[in-house]
Amino acid sequence: MNSPDSDNAIDLNREFQEIKAENKRLKTFSEIGKTLFTERNIEKLLPLVMSEISACIGADRSTLFLVDWERLELWTKFGEGLEVDRINIRMRMGLIGVCVLTRQLVNVANAYEDPRFNANIDEATGYRTESVLCAPLSNEAGEILGALQLLNSKMGIFTEEDEQEASTTAATLSEIDYETDESLDKARGLVRELRQSTECERGSLFLIDREKGDLISIFAEGIDDQEIRLSLNLGIAGLVAITGRELIIPDAYADPRFDNASDKKTGYRTRCLMCVPIKNQSGEILGVIEGINKKEGTFTDADLEFLGALSSFVAISIENAMLFLEQNRQFKSILEVLVASIDAKDSLTAGHSKRVTEFAVGIAGELGFEESEVDVLSMAALLHDYGKLGTDENILKKPSKLSSEEFEHIKQHVQDTRDILDKMYFMRKYRSVPLIASCHHENLDGTGYSGGLKGTEIPFMSRIITIADVFEALISDRHYRKGYSEEEAFEILEEDAGIKYDENVVAALKQYWSQQYPKESNAGSGDSLNDGQKKKSR
């Protein structure tokens, strides 16, 4: 037997180890927090955070699923050890399931025109669903309980007043415990009253079976007291996404809710797992985090508490990153619309700015540009000809040589580009775009326009756009000539490399082109050129 002193020593040592482990977790928590709030790029952020999470909870690997509400599926934004690009978990359970998933009203005028509609029940009963209104039920803690469903409004569609009535009834239904016959009768009465007041044909009430992850009909008019059970079949991640509840699964294959489809796809074997929802400040589910296969034993309540606390920080970071990404996409889409207005002036040169952008980005890749630099370059390249909105279309489309006055008019588009872009508000990152875009006709020897800049006076990104612009113009048909072959175009560029054009940029374009289009040629219909036949692009 151990002496009392020995037992005390053992207890003290255990307590010391527990405190040490807790301190380590707090330190990790702090470090992860710093990473989350300093890194905006979600692609760089997640590998850093998820590996730290795995180490801290002692998991073999961790996976982050995000919810795609448009496609109604969970998908792996990041998964440690995954050899496949992406795992998708479909979450389509009909319109009632959509209501449960999104926690929002669903109002559909024509069910059969909505891809989310599940016609299985209609097929089984012979009923024809037309209009549908679903309202979610949730408790005070924001947990989803189920949903209320109304079918076939006699007015043809459900109105805003119907939506308000359904929401009010759903709130009342959320307060019922459903444990006694009396409470069930009350729920049925409320659904019938709602069906009569909204003047529709049928009303149903579904609750979530949290053990099996199914939606079960508590009351469904016209089904002859048959229970409708809609299997969510989402696995643990999908179940957590729907219910918003944390789960620890000590033995995955012994749990009927576990879906082993991902294991079959990846060849990995899940032994135990832990899953927590990622919620934003409004309580909406953004996704879930899974910890898989505890290295020693199974996941504990302490692991769950840590991951749950961390998920709130992850949610803020993901939402900020996604918002930033959406803003960028929106901004770029607006720019693309602006560029389309240039294309509309001349169908022959339509797409020129996009192709110049493609070539400029390709050059940047060969030169080792950082992602942030490529973003600036691509925006400047996309807008480099925006000043042509003010250029006379008759001059742009003239099939013969321009007069000196006409050429001066063409040259004005550079200054117009600068003037227009200077009036736009650009984020700090893009403040140099107006200057870069407006210098794409400058030459190293000072013979360009409109500032007559020389050498290093010309922004390097402008030199890249110059090469991309000239090359695209050479290999494309114009009103005054047919396009040249790529060989002829490179011959023209190389002749002036080091004189007008940056020779390193020309070389980078040639390297990019040989890799991107190894067997393709953008040859025009003209014959090979000799020195006397080479022509300049406008």
C-alpha positions, 0 to 999 in steps of 0.5 A: 500500500502507498503511504498517505504522503505518497498518495498526496504526492501522486495527487499533487502531481496529477493536479500539477499536470492538469494545471500545466495542460490547462496553461498550455491550452490557454497559451494556444488559445491566445496564439490562435486568437492572435492569428485569427485577428491578424490574418484576413486571407482565409486560405492562409488562415485555416491551415495555421489554426486547424493544425493548432486545434488538432495539437491542443485537443490531441486529435489526429486531424481536424476538419472545418466544414462550411455551409453552402446555403445556396447548394444546401450542402456542407463542404470541407473548407479545410481538412487535415490529411485529406487527399481529395480536394473536397468532401460534400455532404448534401443537406436536401430534405425538401422545403421543410428541411430547407426551413430547418437548415436555414432557420428562416421562412420558406415561401414558394409559389410553385413547389415543382419549379423549385429544385429543393422540393421533395416530391416523394410524399406527393408520390406516396399519397397522390396529393399535388403540392403547389404553394408551400409556406414553412416557418421554423420553430426554435427555443429561447436558446436559439436551438432549432426544434422543427418547422411548421408547414402549410400547403396550397393556399386557396389564393394561389400564393401565401402572403406576407400576412400569412407569413406573419401568422405562421411565425406567430403560431410557430413561436407559440408551438416552440413553447410546448413540451410535446410530452403529454397528449394534452400538449399534442392536442394543443399543437394540433389545434393551433395548426388547424386554426392557422390552416383555416385563417390562412385559407390553405388546404393542409397543415403539418408540424415536424420536430427534430429527433435529435437522437436519429437526426430525422424530421418527424411529423407530429401532426400532418393533415391528410396523411391518415395519422401516418408518421412522416419521417424525413431522414436527414442522413447528414452524418455527425457534421450535418446533424450539428449544423442543423441542431446547433448542438455540440457532440462527442461520439466515443465510438463512431461506427457504433453510432447510427448517426455516423455516416462512413461515406467520407471514410470510404472515399478517403480510406481513413477510419474514424474511431471517435470524433467531436463536433461543434457548430460555428455560429455568428453573432446572430446565431446563424450556423456558418459551419462546423469544426470536427476533431477526429480520433483522439490520440489517447483515449476519447474526447473529453468535456474539457476538449469540447469546452475548449473547441466550443470557446474557440469556435466563436473566435473562428466564426468572427474570423471566417465571417470577416474573411468571407465579407472581405472576399465578397466585397472584393468580388462585388468590387471586381464585378462592378469593374467588369461591368464597366469594362463591358461598356468599353467592349460594347463600343466595338465588337471586334475588340471586345474582350481585349481588356480581359485578355490583356489582364490574363497576359499581364497576370501570366507575366507576373507569375513568371516574375514571382509577384506576390498575390497582393501585387497580382491583384493590383496589376490585374485591376490596373490591366482591366481598366487600362483602356477605360478612357476609350469611352470618350473616344470617337467610335468612327476613329476606333473603327477606321479601316485605314491609316489615321490622320495626325489629328485622329491619332492625337484624339486616340492618344487622349484616352490615356489621360481620360483613363487617369482622369476617370479613375482618379475620381473613383474611390480605391481601397488603400491597396489599389490607390496606385491603379490610376497611375499604373493604368494610365502609363501603359503607352509609355516607352523606356526611351521616352517616345511613348505618351502621354507623359513622355516618361523614360526608364524607371520613371515608368511604373514597373506594373505599367511596363508589364501592361504595355507588353500584354497590351501590345502583344494582344493587339498584335495577335488580334484582328483590327479594323485596319489589318488582320492579326499576326501570328504569335511568332511574328508578334514576339519578333516585333516585341523582341526587336524593341526589347531594351529600347521601348520595352522592358526585355525582362518582361518580354522574356517573361511573356514568352516563357508564360506563353510557351507554357500556357499555349505550347501547341496553340497559335493565334495566327491571323490571316496575314503572311509572315512579315519581313522588316519592311512589313511590320506594323505598329499597333495603336 
